[in-house]
């Protein structure tokens, strides 16, 4: 059973992940994008800002005393997205496809439900 505090932190993480990765849909496609994709259009600085926002979810995991391997995996998702995001055009496509924040929120939720 998930504690009320953990549930609240998970919900905050999920809302942030959706805002960053899937707030808006592209009509007639299954693709969704969010603020993360828009920030990715700014070379390097946008990817850096996106990575900083993604760290909020890792911070929530830290506050919930998640194991180190989980936080490292979440940081790995952020790092990979940052590196790929620095590549023009390919990085912009990867921002829409990879969805690091939703992945990290899913990882946190799966850990909490164990």
Secondary structure, 3 states (H helix, E strand, C coil): CCCHHHHHHHHHHHHHHHHHHCCEECCCCCCEECHHHHHCCCCCHHHHHHHHHHHHHHHHHHHCCCCHHHHHHHHHHHHHHHHHHCCCCHHHHHHHHHCHHHHHHHHHHHHHHC
